[in-house]
Amino acid sequence: MADNCIFCKIVRGEIPAAKLYEDEELLAFRDISPAAPLHFLVIPKKHISGPAAVTAEDERLIGRMLRIGSETAKKEGIEDFRVVFNNGAQAGQTVFHIHMHILGGRDLNWPPG
């Protein structure tokens, strides 16, 4: 884990979060600035800086993120949702710890940017 990473601090319990799911590898919690009625993040507890930093070793973990995101959305009553990963500042990544946004609960326009 990275010392100054806000998501690593959430994983360590140093910063509170509205947790929706947690296991030994993953954490899902509500976004503090929701862009939809349902907006939460799924993160690995392992610090990975972003999608471009995913290695072959991480493939199973990233696949689990997708499954847990889907299951958590369903538990929250949402069947249709958008999944977003941002990679780099120009793409809108503000926390450099890989995280998957799950957004739903309203019609979502396309293109998103």
Secondary structure as UniProt FT lines:
FT   TURN            3..4
FT   HELIX           6..12
FT   STRAND          19..22
FT   STRAND          26..30
FT   STRAND          38..44
FT   HELIX           51..53
FT   HELIX           56..58
FT   HELIX           59..75
FT   TURN            76..77
FT   STRAND          81..84
FT   HELIX           89..91
FT   STRAND          100..104
//
